[in-house]
């Protein structure tokens, strides 16, 4: 028996809800300074209910070889990765026009 998507009602193998949500979200990438002058990259605007935020976190941690965490609607990576983050997120399926780097 095929699994049915709760959002669109199509079978899971035909469902495109995840891809559509990636394109429509407004993502902000910025540098944040934590305790003891530790710098980190904050990626905000990811909807954890609609996107696979933990899968995205896993891919980013592998790519940048750093630690990180995903909570609510943001991802925090250790270190400053703003320069290449936009092209990495585009490769992961997010729309280039919806990504803003500060």
Jmol script that loads the backbone (N, CA, C; Angstrom):
load data "model"
ATOM      1  N   UNK A   1       0.843  -1.174   0.000  1.00  0.00           N
ATOM      2  CA  UNK A   1       0.000   0.000   0.000  1.00  0.00           C
ATOM      3  C   UNK A   1       0.892   1.241   0.000  1.00  0.00           C
ATOM      4  N   UNK A   2       0.597   2.192  -0.842  1.00  0.00           N
ATOM      5  CA  UNK A   2       1.392   3.412  -0.972  1.00  0.00           C
ATOM      6  C   UNK A   2       1.083   4.375   0.176  1.00  0.00           C
ATOM      7  N   UNK A   3       2.116   5.071   0.594  1.00  0.00           N
ATOM      8  CA  UNK A   3       1.966   6.092   1.633  1.00  0.00           C
ATOM      9  C   UNK A   3       1.502   7.387   0.971  1.00  0.00           C
ATOM     10  N   UNK A   4       0.474   8.013   1.529  1.00  0.00           N
ATOM     11  CA  UNK A   4      -0.117   9.220   0.968  1.00  0.00           C
ATOM     12  C   UNK A   4       0.408  10.446   1.718  1.00  0.00           C
ATOM     13  N   UNK A   5       0.788  11.492   0.965  1.00  0.00           N
ATOM     14  CA  UNK A   5       1.254  12.747   1.562  1.00  0.00           C
ATOM     15  C   UNK A   5       0.074  13.477   2.208  1.00  0.00           C
ATOM     16  N   UNK A   6       0.275  13.982   3.412  1.00  0.00           N
ATOM     17  CA  UNK A   6      -0.785  14.707   4.120  1.00  0.00           C
ATOM     18  C   UNK A   6      -1.050  16.077   3.527  1.00  0.00           C
ATOM     19  N   UNK A   7      -0.066  16.672   2.855  1.00  0.00           N
ATOM     20  CA  UNK A   7      -0.205  18.027   2.335  1.00  0.00           C
ATOM     21  C   UNK A   7      -0.954  18.061   1.007  1.00  0.00           C
ATOM     22  N   UNK A   8      -0.482  17.247   0.034  1.00  0.00           N
ATOM     23  CA  UNK A   8      -1.053  17.333  -1.311  1.00  0.00           C
ATOM     24  C   UNK A   8      -1.983  16.173  -1.650  1.00  0.00           C
ATOM     25  N   UNK A   9      -1.919  15.061  -0.915  1.00  0.00           N
ATOM     26  CA  UNK A   9      -2.799  13.936  -1.173  1.00  0.00           C
ATOM     27  C   UNK A   9      -2.305  12.982  -2.231  1.00  0.00           C
ATOM     28  N   UNK A  10      -1.120  13.186  -2.755  1.00  0.00           N
ATOM     29  CA  UNK A  10      -0.536  12.298  -3.756  1.00  0.00           C
ATOM     30  C   UNK A  10       0.280  11.209  -3.074  1.00  0.00           C
ATOM     31  N   UNK A  11       0.529  10.098  -3.791  1.00  0.00           N
ATOM     32  CA  UNK A  11       1.435   9.102  -3.219  1.00  0.00           C
ATOM     33  C   UNK A  11       2.808   9.715  -2.963  1.00  0.00           C
ATOM     34  N   UNK A  12       3.519   9.186  -1.971  1.00  0.00           N
ATOM     35  CA  UNK A  12       4.777   9.775  -1.533  1.00  0.00           C
ATOM     36  C   UNK A  12       5.834   9.810  -2.637  1.00  0.00           C
ATOM     37  N   UNK A  13       5.848   8.822  -3.542  1.00  0.00           N
ATOM     38  CA  UNK A  13       6.844   8.821  -4.609  1.00  0.00           C
ATOM     39  C   UNK A  13       6.571   9.876  -5.679  1.00  0.00           C
ATOM     40  N   UNK A  14       5.353  10.389  -5.774  1.00  0.00           N
ATOM     41  CA  UNK A  14       5.010  11.455  -6.726  1.00  0.00           C
ATOM     42  C   UNK A  14       4.944  12.837  -6.086  1.00  0.00           C
ATOM     43  N   UNK A  15       4.991  12.888  -4.775  1.00  0.00           N
ATOM     44  CA  UNK A  15       4.849  14.140  -4.034  1.00  0.00           C
ATOM     45  C   UNK A  15       6.047  15.068  -4.271  1.00  0.00           C
ATOM     46  N   UNK A  16       5.761  16.339  -4.485  1.00  0.00           N
ATOM     47  CA  UNK A  16       6.805  17.346  -4.687  1.00  0.00           C
ATOM     48  C   UNK A  16       6.711  18.457  -3.654  1.00  0.00           C
ATOM     49  N   UNK A  17       6.042  18.221  -2.561  1.00  0.00           N
ATOM     50  CA  UNK A  17       5.857  19.251  -1.534  1.00  0.00           C
ATOM     51  C   UNK A  17       7.185  19.729  -0.958  1.00  0.00           C
ATOM     52  N   UNK A  18       8.103  18.821  -0.684  1.00  0.00           N
ATOM     53  CA  UNK A  18       9.396  19.192  -0.113  1.00  0.00           C
ATOM     54  C   UNK A  18      10.184  20.088  -1.045  1.00  0.00           C
ATOM     55  N   UNK A  19      10.183  19.786  -2.343  1.00  0.00           N
ATOM     56  CA  UNK A  19      10.900  20.611  -3.313  1.00  0.00           C
ATOM     57  C   UNK A  19      10.266  21.989  -3.444  1.00  0.00           C
ATOM     58  N   UNK A  20       8.947  22.059  -3.424  1.00  0.00           N
ATOM     59  CA  UNK A  20       8.264  23.347  -3.526  1.00  0.00           C
ATOM     60  C   UNK A  20       8.524  24.207  -2.300  1.00  0.00           C
ATOM     61  N   UNK A  21       8.583  23.591  -1.137  1.00  0.00           N
ATOM     62  CA  UNK A  21       8.836  24.341   0.093  1.00  0.00           C
ATOM     63  C   UNK A  21      10.258  24.875   0.137  1.00  0.00           C
ATOM     64  N   UNK A  22      11.209  24.129  -0.439  1.00  0.00           N
ATOM     65  CA  UNK A  22      12.584  24.604  -0.488  1.00  0.00           C
ATOM     66  C   UNK A  22      12.684  25.863  -1.348  1.00  0.00           C
ATOM     67  N   UNK A  23      11.917  25.910  -2.435  1.00  0.00           N
ATOM     68  CA  UNK A  23      11.982  27.054  -3.340  1.00  0.00           C
ATOM     69  C   UNK A  23      11.292  28.289  -2.772  1.00  0.00           C
ATOM     70  N   UNK A  24      10.276  28.107  -1.942  1.00  0.00           N
ATOM     71  CA  UNK A  24       9.487  29.246  -1.480  1.00  0.00           C
ATOM     72  C   UNK A  24       9.978  29.854  -0.168  1.00  0.00           C
ATOM     73  N   UNK A  25      10.901  29.206   0.530  1.00  0.00           N
ATOM     74  CA  UNK A  25      11.328  29.726   1.826  1.00  0.00           C
ATOM     75  C   UNK A  25      12.351  30.848   1.665  1.00  0.00           C
ATOM     76  N   UNK A  26      12.317  31.818   2.567  1.00  0.00           N
ATOM     77  CA  UNK A  26      13.242  32.958   2.598  1.00  0.00           C
ATOM     78  C   UNK A  26      14.337  32.631   3.598  1.00  0.00           C
ATOM     79  N   UNK A  27      15.562  32.434   3.118  1.00  0.00           N
ATOM     80  CA  UNK A  27      16.671  31.993   3.954  1.00  0.00           C
ATOM     81  C   UNK A  27      17.643  33.139   4.165  1.00  0.00           C
ATOM     82  N   UNK A  28      18.054  33.350   5.416  1.00  0.00           N
ATOM     83  CA  UNK A  28      19.023  34.383   5.773  1.00  0.00           C
ATOM     84  C   UNK A  28      20.239  33.693   6.381  1.00  0.00           C
ATOM     85  N   UNK A  29      21.418  33.972   5.813  1.00  0.00           N
ATOM     86  CA  UNK A  29      22.677  33.433   6.320  1.00  0.00           C
ATOM     87  C   UNK A  29      23.453  34.594   6.914  1.00  0.00           C
ATOM     88  N   UNK A  30      23.832  34.463   8.194  1.00  0.00           N
ATOM     89  CA  UNK A  30      24.557  35.557   8.840  1.00  0.00           C
ATOM     90  C   UNK A  30      25.570  35.004   9.822  1.00  0.00           C
ATOM     91  N   UNK A  31      26.505  35.852  10.210  1.00  0.00           N
ATOM     92  CA  UNK A  31      27.535  35.499  11.170  1.00  0.00           C
ATOM     93  C   UNK A  31      27.047  35.872  12.562  1.00  0.00           C
ATOM     94  N   UNK A  32      27.261  34.978  13.503  1.00  0.00           N
ATOM     95  CA  UNK A  32      26.884  35.254  14.889  1.00  0.00           C
ATOM     96  C   UNK A  32      28.087  34.980  15.768  1.00  0.00           C
ATOM     97  N   UNK A  33      28.308  35.853  16.724  1.00  0.00           N
ATOM     98  CA  UNK A  33      29.416  35.685  17.650  1.00  0.00           C
ATOM     99  C   UNK A  33      28.864  35.209  18.982  1.00  0.00           C
ATOM    100  N   UNK A  34      29.382  34.094  19.449  1.00  0.00           N
ATOM    101  CA  UNK A  34      28.935  33.502  20.698  1.00  0.00           C
ATOM    102  C   UNK A  34      29.910  33.822  21.819  1.00  0.00           C
ATOM    103  N   UNK A  35      29.808  33.131  22.903  1.00  0.00           N
ATOM    104  CA  UNK A  35      30.692  33.352  24.049  1.00  0.00           C
ATOM    105  C   UNK A  35      32.150  33.140  23.679  1.00  0.00           C
ATOM    106  N   UNK A  36      33.004  33.872  24.327  1.00  0.00           N
ATOM    107  CA  UNK A  36      34.453  33.768  24.155  1.00  0.00           C
ATOM    108  C   UNK A  36      34.894  34.046  22.714  1.00  0.00           C
ATOM    109  N   UNK A  37      34.190  34.939  22.020  1.00  0.00           N
ATOM    110  CA  UNK A  37      34.517  35.376  20.656  1.00  0.00           C
ATOM    111  C   UNK A  37      34.481  34.246  19.631  1.00  0.00           C
ATOM    112  N   UNK A  38      33.688  33.202  19.876  1.00  0.00           N
ATOM    113  CA  UNK A  38      33.545  32.096  18.932  1.00  0.00           C
ATOM    114  C   UNK A  38      32.557  32.513  17.857  1.00  0.00           C
ATOM    115  N   UNK A  39      32.962  32.349  16.602  1.00  0.00           N
ATOM    116  CA  UNK A  39      32.108  32.731  15.478  1.00  0.00           C
ATOM    117  C   UNK A  39      31.363  31.508  14.945  1.00  0.00           C
ATOM    118  N   UNK A  40      30.166  31.753  14.457  1.00  0.00           N
ATOM    119  CA  UNK A  40      29.354  30.681  13.892  1.00  0.00           C
ATOM    120  C   UNK A  40      28.472  31.217  12.790  1.00  0.00           C
ATOM    121  N   UNK A  41      28.070  30.343  11.883  1.00  0.00           N
ATOM    122  CA  UNK A  41      27.193  30.696  10.773  1.00  0.00           C
ATOM    123  C   UNK A  41      25.773  30.290  11.132  1.00  0.00           C
ATOM    124  N   UNK A  42      24.872  31.251  11.106  1.00  0.00           N
ATOM    125  CA  UNK A  42      23.466  31.021  11.424  1.00  0.00           C
ATOM    126  C   UNK A  42      22.668  31.033  10.122  1.00  0.00           C
ATOM    127  N   UNK A  43      21.909  29.970   9.886  1.00  0.00           N
ATOM    128  CA  UNK A  43      21.048  29.865   8.703  1.00  0.00           C
ATOM    129  C   UNK A  43      19.621  29.843   9.212  1.00  0.00           C
ATOM    130  N   UNK A  44      18.890  30.933   8.964  1.00  0.00           N
ATOM    131  CA  UNK A  44      17.524  31.076   9.469  1.00  0.00           C
ATOM    132  C   UNK A  44      16.524  31.046   8.318  1.00  0.00           C
ATOM    133  N   UNK A  45      15.302  30.694   8.639  1.00  0.00           N
ATOM    134  CA  UNK A  45      14.231  30.717   7.660  1.00  0.00           C
ATOM    135  C   UNK A  45      13.868  29.346   7.125  1.00  0.00           C
ATOM    136  N   UNK A  46      14.478  28.303   7.636  1.00  0.00           N
ATOM    137  CA  UNK A  46      14.142  26.946   7.217  1.00  0.00           C
ATOM    138  C   UNK A  46      12.981  26.456   8.064  1.00  0.00           C
ATOM    139  N   UNK A  47      11.933  26.005   7.432  1.00  0.00           N
ATOM    140  CA  UNK A  47      10.777  25.507   8.167  1.00  0.00           C
ATOM    141  C   UNK A  47      11.011  24.041   8.498  1.00  0.00           C
ATOM    142  N   UNK A  48      11.167  23.728   9.755  1.00  0.00           N
ATOM    143  CA  UNK A  48      11.504  22.366  10.172  1.00  0.00           C
ATOM    144  C   UNK A  48      10.358  21.381   9.922  1.00  0.00           C
ATOM    145  N   UNK A  49       9.133  21.862   9.819  1.00  0.00           N
ATOM    146  CA  UNK A  49       8.001  20.973   9.561  1.00  0.00           C
ATOM    147  C   UNK A  49       7.902  20.597   8.087  1.00  0.00           C
ATOM    148  N   UNK A  50       8.336  21.497   7.201  1.00  0.00           N
ATOM    149  CA  UNK A  50       8.201  21.248   5.774  1.00  0.00           C
ATOM    150  C   UNK A  50       9.476  20.742   5.121  1.00  0.00           C
ATOM    151  N   UNK A  51      10.641  21.123   5.631  1.00  0.00           N
ATOM    152  CA  UNK A  51      11.923  20.720   5.059  1.00  0.00           C
ATOM    153  C   UNK A  51      12.593  19.693   5.960  1.00  0.00           C
ATOM    154  N   UNK A  52      13.470  18.899   5.375  1.00  0.00           N
ATOM    155  CA  UNK A  52      14.265  17.950   6.146  1.00  0.00           C
ATOM    156  C   UNK A  52      15.462  18.704   6.707  1.00  0.00           C
ATOM    157  N   UNK A  53      15.251  19.404   7.821  1.00  0.00           N
ATOM    158  CA  UNK A  53      16.282  20.282   8.373  1.00  0.00           C
ATOM    159  C   UNK A  53      17.464  19.478   8.916  1.00  0.00           C
ATOM    160  N   UNK A  54      17.221  18.288   9.434  1.00  0.00           N
ATOM    161  CA  UNK A  54      18.316  17.472   9.968  1.00  0.00           C
ATOM    162  C   UNK A  54      19.131  16.845   8.838  1.00  0.00           C
ATOM    163  N   UNK A  55      18.497  16.525   7.722  1.00  0.00           N
ATOM    164  CA  UNK A  55      19.232  16.039   6.551  1.00  0.00           C
ATOM    165  C   UNK A  55      20.110  17.134   5.966  1.00  0.00           C
ATOM    166  N   UNK A  56      19.584  18.352   5.908  1.00  0.00           N
ATOM    167  CA  UNK A  56      20.357  19.498   5.436  1.00  0.00           C
ATOM    168  C   UNK A  56      21.536  19.759   6.366  1.00  0.00           C
ATOM    169  N   UNK A  57      21.299  19.690   7.671  1.00  0.00           N
ATOM    170  CA  UNK A  57      22.367  19.878   8.647  1.00  0.00           C
ATOM    171  C   UNK A  57      23.469  18.841   8.451  1.00  0.00           C
ATOM    172  N   UNK A  58      23.088  17.612   8.250  1.00  0.00           N
ATOM    173  CA  UNK A  58      24.059  16.539   8.052  1.00  0.00           C
ATOM    174  C   UNK A  58      24.930  16.796   6.828  1.00  0.00           C
ATOM    175  N   UNK A  59      24.324  17.204   5.725  1.00  0.00           N
ATOM    176  CA  UNK A  59      25.075  17.499   4.499  1.00  0.00           C
ATOM    177  C   UNK A  59      26.024  18.680   4.697  1.00  0.00           C
ATOM    178  N   UNK A  60      25.569  19.717   5.385  1.00  0.00           N
ATOM    179  CA  UNK A  60      26.411  20.892   5.619  1.00  0.00           C
ATOM    180  C   UNK A  60      27.585  20.564   6.535  1.00  0.00           C
ATOM    181  N   UNK A  61      27.346  19.758   7.563  1.00  0.00           N
ATOM    182  CA  UNK A  61      28.430  19.384   8.476  1.00  0.00           C
ATOM    183  C   UNK A  61      29.482  18.547   7.759  1.00  0.00           C
ATOM    184  N   UNK A  62      29.053  17.677   6.848  1.00  0.00           N
ATOM    185  CA  UNK A  62      30.007  16.886   6.068  1.00  0.00           C
ATOM    186  C   UNK A  62      30.816  17.774   5.142  1.00  0.00           C
ATOM    187  N   UNK A  63      30.136  18.707   4.468  1.00  0.00           N
ATOM    188  CA  UNK A  63      30.811  19.566   3.500  1.00  0.00           C
ATOM    189  C   UNK A  63      31.853  20.462   4.164  1.00  0.00           C
ATOM    190  N   UNK A  64      31.497  21.081   5.291  1.00  0.00           N
ATOM    191  CA  UNK A  64      32.372  22.048   5.935  1.00  0.00           C
ATOM    192  C   UNK A  64      33.226  21.453   7.058  1.00  0.00           C
ATOM    193  N   UNK A  65      33.065  20.164   7.343  1.00  0.00           N
ATOM    194  CA  UNK A  65      33.840  19.469   8.373  1.00  0.00           C
ATOM    195  C   UNK A  65      33.840  20.246   9.691  1.00  0.00           C
ATOM    196  N   UNK A  66      32.639  20.521  10.173  1.00  0.00           N
ATOM    197  CA  UNK A  66      32.494  21.287  11.408  1.00  0.00           C
ATOM    198  C   UNK A  66      31.327  20.727  12.207  1.00  0.00           C
ATOM    199  N   UNK A  67      31.187  21.216  13.398  1.00  0.00           N
ATOM    200  CA  UNK A  67      30.064  20.840  14.244  1.00  0.00           C
ATOM    201  C   UNK A  67      28.895  21.775  13.993  1.00  0.00           C
ATOM    202  N   UNK A  68      27.740  21.365  14.416  1.00  0.00           N
ATOM    203  CA  UNK A  68      26.575  22.226  14.238  1.00  0.00           C
ATOM    204  C   UNK A  68      25.355  21.640  14.903  1.00  0.00           C
ATOM    205  N   UNK A  69      24.289  22.421  14.905  1.00  0.00           N
ATOM    206  CA  UNK A  69      23.042  22.000  15.521  1.00  0.00           C
ATOM    207  C   UNK A  69      21.860  22.557  14.736  1.00  0.00           C
ATOM    208  N   UNK A  70      20.734  21.874  14.851  1.00  0.00           N
ATOM    209  CA  UNK A  70      19.491  22.330  14.218  1.00  0.00           C
ATOM    210  C   UNK A  70      18.412  22.389  15.292  1.00  0.00           C
ATOM    211  N   UNK A  71      17.821  23.561  15.451  1.00  0.00           N
ATOM    212  CA  UNK A  71      16.740  23.745  16.412  1.00  0.00           C
ATOM    213  C   UNK A  71      15.668  24.597  15.762  1.00  0.00           C
ATOM    214  N   UNK A  72      14.430  24.318  16.100  1.00  0.00           N
ATOM    215  CA  UNK A  72      13.276  25.068  15.610  1.00  0.00           C
ATOM    216  C   UNK A  72      13.392  25.323  14.109  1.00  0.00           C
ATOM    217  N   UNK A  73      13.661  26.555  13.706  1.00  0.00           N
ATOM    218  CA  UNK A  73      13.720  26.898  12.284  1.00  0.00           C
ATOM    219  C   UNK A  73      15.072  27.470  11.897  1.00  0.00           C
ATOM    220  N   UNK A  74      16.138  27.013  12.531  1.00  0.00           N
ATOM    221  CA  UNK A  74      17.459  27.503  12.142  1.00  0.00           C
ATOM    222  C   UNK A  74      18.510  26.413  12.275  1.00  0.00           C
ATOM    223  N   UNK A  75      19.616  26.626  11.559  1.00  0.00           N
ATOM    224  CA  UNK A  75      20.794  25.760  11.654  1.00  0.00           C
ATOM    225  C   UNK A  75      21.954  26.637  12.082  1.00  0.00           C
ATOM    226  N   UNK A  76      22.748  26.152  13.034  1.00  0.00           N
ATOM    227  CA  UNK A  76      23.931  26.868  13.474  1.00  0.00           C
ATOM    228  C   UNK A  76      25.138  25.980  13.225  1.00  0.00           C
ATOM    229  N   UNK A  77      26.113  26.491  12.444  1.00  0.00           N
ATOM    230  CA  UNK A  77      27.357  25.785  12.170  1.00  0.00           C
ATOM    231  C   UNK A  77      28.510  26.519  12.830  1.00  0.00           C
ATOM    232  N   UNK A  78      29.459  25.773  13.353  1.00  0.00           N
ATOM    233  CA  UNK A  78      30.627  26.379  13.971  1.00  0.00           C
ATOM    234  C   UNK A  78      31.554  26.902  12.880  1.00  0.00           C
ATOM    235  N   UNK A  79      32.007  28.141  13.028  1.00  0.00           N
ATOM    236  CA  UNK A  79      32.920  28.746  12.061  1.00  0.00           C
ATOM    237  C   UNK A  79      32.199  29.663  11.089  1.00  0.00           C
ATOM    238  N   UNK A  80      32.979  30.452  10.361  1.00  0.00           N
ATOM    239  CA  UNK A  80      32.442  31.413   9.395  1.00  0.00           C
ATOM    240  C   UNK A  80      32.455  30.781   8.006  1.00  0.00           C
ATOM    241  N   UNK A  81      31.259  30.451   7.488  1.00  0.00           N
ATOM    242  CA  UNK A  81      31.128  29.795   6.183  1.00  0.00           C
ATOM    243  C   UNK A  81      30.245  30.597   5.232  1.00  0.00           C
ATOM    244  N   UNK A  82      30.148  31.895   5.450  1.00  0.00           N
ATOM    245  CA  UNK A  82      29.232  32.714   4.655  1.00  0.00           C
ATOM    246  C   UNK A  82      29.616  32.793   3.190  1.00  0.00           C
ATOM    247  N   UNK A  83      30.901  32.772   2.879  1.00  0.00           N
ATOM    248  CA  UNK A  83      31.352  32.979   1.501  1.00  0.00           C
ATOM    249  C   UNK A  83      30.834  31.910   0.549  1.00  0.00           C
ATOM    250  N   UNK A  84      30.809  30.672   0.971  1.00  0.00           N
ATOM    251  CA  UNK A  84      30.414  29.584   0.071  1.00  0.00           C
ATOM    252  C   UNK A  84      29.060  28.983   0.409  1.00  0.00           C
ATOM    253  N   UNK A  85      28.386  29.516   1.408  1.00  0.00           N
ATOM    254  CA  UNK A  85      27.129  28.920   1.854  1.00  0.00           C
ATOM    255  C   UNK A  85      26.028  29.018   0.802  1.00  0.00           C
ATOM    256  N   UNK A  86      25.963  30.116   0.059  1.00  0.00           N
ATOM    257  CA  UNK A  86      24.896  30.299  -0.918  1.00  0.00           C
ATOM    258  C   UNK A  86      24.961  29.228  -1.998  1.00  0.00           C
ATOM    259  N   UNK A  87      26.139  28.992  -2.556  1.00  0.00           N
ATOM    260  CA  UNK A  87      26.246  27.992  -3.617  1.00  0.00           C
ATOM    261  C   UNK A  87      26.021  26.579  -3.076  1.00  0.00           C
ATOM    262  N   UNK A  88      26.375  26.333  -1.826  1.00  0.00           N
ATOM    263  CA  UNK A  88      26.136  25.026  -1.223  1.00  0.00           C
ATOM    264  C   UNK A  88      24.641  24.784  -1.040  1.00  0.00           C
ATOM    265  N   UNK A  89      23.906  25.788  -0.570  1.00  0.00           N
ATOM    266  CA  UNK A  89      22.465  25.646  -0.394  1.00  0.00           C
ATOM    267  C   UNK A  89      21.751  25.483  -1.734  1.00  0.00           C
ATOM    268  N   UNK A  90      22.251  26.139  -2.775  1.00  0.00           N
ATOM    269  CA  UNK A  90      21.664  25.975  -4.110  1.00  0.00           C
ATOM    270  C   UNK A  90      21.858  24.534  -4.586  1.00  0.00           C
ATOM    271  N   UNK A  91      23.021  23.956  -4.329  1.00  0.00           N
ATOM    272  CA  UNK A  91      23.274  22.561  -4.703  1.00  0.00           C
ATOM    273  C   UNK A  91      22.370  21.598  -3.935  1.00  0.00           C
ATOM    274  N   UNK A  92      21.960  21.986  -2.733  1.00  0.00           N
ATOM    275  CA  UNK A  92      21.059  21.159  -1.936  1.00  0.00           C
ATOM    276  C   UNK A  92      19.597  21.316  -2.336  1.00  0.00           C
ATOM    277  N   UNK A  93      19.295  22.213  -3.281  1.00  0.00           N
ATOM    278  CA  UNK A  93      17.944  22.331  -3.803  1.00  0.00           C
ATOM    279  C   UNK A  93      17.190  23.584  -3.444  1.00  0.00           C
ATOM    280  N   UNK A  94      17.795  24.500  -2.719  1.00  0.00           N
ATOM    281  CA  UNK A  94      17.129  25.744  -2.359  1.00  0.00           C
ATOM    282  C   UNK A  94      17.282  26.756  -3.488  1.00  0.00           C
ATOM    283  N   UNK A  95      16.315  27.642  -3.644  1.00  0.00           N
ATOM    284  CA  UNK A  95      16.327  28.642  -4.700  1.00  0.00           C
ATOM    285  C   UNK A  95      17.358  29.734  -4.401  1.00  0.00           C
ATOM    286  N   UNK A  96      18.135  30.093  -5.429  1.00  0.00           N
ATOM    287  CA  UNK A  96      19.191  31.104  -5.251  1.00  0.00           C
ATOM    288  C   UNK A  96      18.619  32.472  -4.923  1.00  0.00           C
ATOM    289  N   UNK A  97      17.463  32.790  -5.473  1.00  0.00           N
ATOM    290  CA  UNK A  97      16.870  34.109  -5.226  1.00  0.00           C
ATOM    291  C   UNK A  97      16.314  34.250  -3.811  1.00  0.00           C
ATOM    292  N   UNK A  98      16.076  33.140  -3.123  1.00  0.00           N
ATOM    293  CA  UNK A  98      15.528  33.222  -1.773  1.00  0.00           C
ATOM    294  C   UNK A  98      16.602  33.216  -0.685  1.00  0.00           C
ATOM    295  N   UNK A  99      17.879  33.146  -1.066  1.00  0.00           N
ATOM    296  CA  UNK A  99      18.970  33.105  -0.088  1.00  0.00           C
ATOM    297  C   UNK A  99      19.617  34.473   0.013  1.00  0.00           C
ATOM    298  N   UNK A 100      19.679  34.999   1.214  1.00  0.00           N
ATOM    299  CA  UNK A 100      20.273  36.304   1.475  1.00  0.00           C
ATOM    300  C   UNK A 100      21.431  36.132   2.459  1.00  0.00           C
ATOM    301  N   UNK A 101      22.620  36.613   2.073  1.00  0.00           N
ATOM    302  CA  UNK A 101      23.807  36.476   2.914  1.00  0.00           C
ATOM    303  C   UNK A 101      24.164  37.838   3.491  1.00  0.00           C
ATOM    304  N   UNK A 102      24.320  37.904   4.816  1.00  0.00           N
ATOM    305  CA  UNK A 102      24.709  39.151   5.497  1.00  0.00           C
ATOM    306  C   UNK A 102      26.132  39.063   5.946  1.00  0.00           C
TER     307      UNK A 102
END
end "model"
wireframe off; spacefill off
backbone 0.3
color backbone group
